[in-house]
Amino acid sequence: MLFYRAALDLSPASRRLVAGLVREHRRRIGSRWRALPPERQALLALVHLRRNETFPAPAAAFGVGLATAHRYVTEVVELLAALAPDLRQAMRIAARKAHVTLDGTPVPIDRLSGTDDRLFFSGKHRRHGVNIQFLTDPHGRLIRASAALPGSTHDLTAARVHGIVDALARWAIACYADKGIHRR
């Protein structure tokens, strides 16, 4: 377990993986100095992602500014996203499974200031959020997560926008989904 004001249910291997990505990224871009070493940046990002805290709390806890905390988390998210399979790779993985499950999940977000945030309000869930489509194997292991769309986006529309519906049909992959995804 890693500790940050409370135990995080993440293994030390998770932090080592993220710290290694950060270290390699800094070497690649020639970054000579940062406010936090790679291990602390990894922990800051993992704390933010796991606890879903707004940036002021981890920024204060790690002794960095708000902009620095945001930049560090964004950098880690981009490094992790680069590891994810694209749709074609995901379909190759899914084709080897007995079936896959596709489900849209609303992820809550803070209200957006200074913008028209009505797109991000889900009337069904009665909160602001984004819609992410998850494709999993029969055991629930993640194959692919889509990019986020505004929370008002219907699951079927989101799956079509990301090309998931067409890809599953093209590859003839058996897929279970809730009624929001059914095609007739």
Secondary structure as GFF3:
##gff-version 3
##sequence-region A 1 184
A	DSSP	beta_strand	2	3	.	.	.	ID=ss1
A	DSSP	beta_strand	7	8	.	.	.	ID=ss2
A	DSSP	alpha_helix	12	29	.	.	.	ID=ss3
A	DSSP	alpha_helix	38	51	.	.	.	ID=ss4
A	DSSP	alpha_helix	56	62	.	.	.	ID=ss5
A	DSSP	alpha_helix	66	83	.	.	.	ID=ss6
A	DSSP	alpha_helix	87	95	.	.	.	ID=ss7
A	DSSP	beta_strand	100	108	.	.	.	ID=ss8
A	DSSP	three_ten_helix	117	120	.	.	.	ID=ss9
A	DSSP	beta_strand	121	122	.	.	.	ID=ss10
A	DSSP	beta_strand	127	136	.	.	.	ID=ss11
A	DSSP	beta_strand	142	145	.	.	.	ID=ss12
A	DSSP	beta_strand	149	150	.	.	.	ID=ss13
A	DSSP	alpha_helix	155	161	.	.	.	ID=ss14
A	DSSP	alpha_helix	164	170	.	.	.	ID=ss15
A	DSSP	beta_strand	175	177	.	.	.	ID=ss16
###
